[in-house]
Amino acid sequence: MRVLVARVLTAGIIVSAVLLIAALASALALGWGGSLLGRPVVTASLTDFGGLIDGLGALRPAAIGQLGLLALVLTPVTRVAASILLFGLEGDRTYVLITAAVLAILLASLLFIR
């Protein structure tokens, strides 16, 4: 179980690091508002994730960086969700309930607390 959880954490950190490095490299070349596809520059707030899908479609460095940060934030959430699954496979109901409560708290803090 520890190995699987460690792999989830490692994969999340690697994906996040690759995305953030790609965003930084492309931002150094084009600027944060540029586009790797040469599309018109759109000035959007870097803290607004509303245009993330469109920004990724245009390969904007800011959107790639936002996706990297999102991957970094979701890594511990994914680890907790994986733990629920693994505890369930082991038949440990107590830890499934405790870990599900932790997941609920994490999701609530991400979605509702500003």
C-alpha positions, 0 to 999 in steps of 0.5 A: 500500500505504501508503494502505491501511495508513494507512486501517486505522490511521485507522479503528481509531483513529476506532472506538476514540475514538468508543466511548471517548467514548460510554462516557465520556459515558454513564458520566458520566450513569449511572455505570460500572455503569449501563445505557442500557436501564435494566437492573439494575446489575451490578457487574463488574470493569472489567478482566474481559472475560468479561461483555463480550457481555452488557454490550454487550447491556445497553448498559453504559458499562463494556462500551462502554469495554472494546470501545473499548479492545479496538478500540485494542489490535487496531488494530496487529494488524489493520494487520499482518494487512493488510500480510500480505495486501498483500505477498501481492498484490504477490508479495513472499514474504519480507515475507509471511513476516517480517510473518507472524512479527510477527503471530504474536508479536503474537497470542502476546503478546495471548493467552498472556503475562499 
